[in-house]
Amino acid sequence: MKQAEPWMLSARALVQAYRSRTLSPSEALQSVLARMDSQNPRINAVVTHDRDAAEAAADASTRRWAEGRALSALDGVPFTVKDNIATAGLRATCGSRLYADHVPERDELPVARLRQAGAVLVGKTNVPELALHGSTDNALFGVTRNPWNTALTPGGSSGGAVAAVAAGIAPLALATDGGGSIRRPCAHAGCVGLKPSTGRVPRSDGFPVFLHDFEVAGPIARNVDDLVLAMHEIAPWSALDSRAAGFGQMPFTVPPHIAPARIALLDALGSAPVDADSAEAAQDAWIALEELGHRRVALAPAQRAMLVQAIAAINDKAWPVLS
């Protein structure tokens, strides 16, 4: 069997390879950079990067692993950052010409924590202007395309983030979600993502301020296990974010058993057509959930109607005003 290229590996698999010394962070970075060079021209996922800084960070991680002093379970793992998140010394535009030359002096807190954990920043990923659309396109960098089919969109507003992860440009991405901006693009591109509760991932030094007020930061990966690794690094409490007060010093943990829950089934949204493959995948998911002891609850017609009306109001009224 052909050995997997480093860019194909999950974050956990990369760290296992570093630990066994079958691969170094520097070698892993060169693999993902080569992948970026080959794939980014067709999908336009990464819009800004600093190759020299990434190589320096990977080389430092390689030395730490060789000396037995790795900083964390993400030391040497490549990651990307959505372009509406501040990165010290690396342009952050929020997809807008208003911020075309904006280079932050400080990392946003989740970025700082990932770097402190030894993770290697590959680059910034594209967003719709001010992260306010369900597809990813802007006048500054252009359109981002779905790596599975470039005629399709990866969604938004974290379209660049999911495109990079799905294409193998990095196993992890840091993104934001205020109204589905992590969750929906993951569904478009076959990735997994988490919108944490407000305050669960503390933030600081965000921009623009009004977006920082209602968006949360969260990870995107190709498997759930890697999401857990990322959350261990970005979720600890911080006094820099008052919204984190409700979590205190509570660590991020995954319980071994989850109590049975009632989960609503929404198999159609108004008159919108549902692709047969999507419907089949949803049913497979329900079967898996029921096997875990969860109970499916059907939405009443009135509940369905209210949901459709709410989504229509957001799409027809709120988003045009915000954008």
Phi, psi and omega in degrees: 000136180292134180289139181294139174292150181305325181294342179279344190280151173286169177300315181295320179295323176299313182295322176298322178291322177297317183295323180274356179063028172270352180203147177248156175303325179296319178293320179297318180297316180299326178293316181287329176293320176296322177295320177297317180299325183275328187259328186297325178301333182266342182242340178056051180273314182262125185251342178214136175206160178233094185297320181297316180294320179296317180294322178296318179294319179293320178296321178296320177295320178301318179295319181296316179296321180296330182264004178071032182226047177301144185280330185192182177283002175243007182299121179088001181275126178290144176212160175244164180231132178299143190283008170257013180244133185291135178227120184300125176078001181230128187310139176225112191250343187057025178068020185236142175293342175298330183245024186302328182246021184279116176240105183297151176275335183231151171286144163298152188306314180298325177294314180302320181292320177295319178294320178296333177281356178093000178296151188252117181285118180274318181174181180258141184253149188293150177221156167293159184305126181058020176058040188241029177221161180271000170231167188246104181201143176203165183287342183278315186240346180091195189270142172259138186246157181285125183294338178284331180199107187289355173279351184248162179269148171275006182083191181196168008270357180267039182297319178295323181296311181289326178297319179295315181293314181296328182276354179087017179283338174194149178280343182227147173224144172258127185220189179225158181214123174240329181215035181110009190289344169263314190292313182292313177300325177299322177293328178291328192241009177072029178253176173240143181213161182229126167264102181291162173300151179303125181093345180296321173251101183299146180233157173201156175059035179277167177206157336299159189300319185293332176284324178301332184288332183236356176265150172244155177266143179201168184265157172231139181208185177261353175208160185293324181304320179291328175299319180297316178302316180294317182296327177301329182270326187259350187266347181304149182301148175215139177288350181287345181232111182298335181289346179279354185300326182295343181262348180052221179266017184298119179287160176277117180227156175251114182296144180294333180224138179248128181300144178305140183233160171267125183236126182282143177256124174239096185267356176203151180238097182061226181264007181295133180291149179243123178297140183300321179296322179294317179298319179294319179296321179296318178295321176299320178296319179296320178300316179297319179294319179294325177294336177274000176100001180279155185247131180276135180237127179279139176283137176291153179308321180294323178293320177298315182297318179297321180295316179298317180296320180295316180294320178297321179296319179296312183293320187274332187246306189288308185298319177300327179289315181295323186268000000 
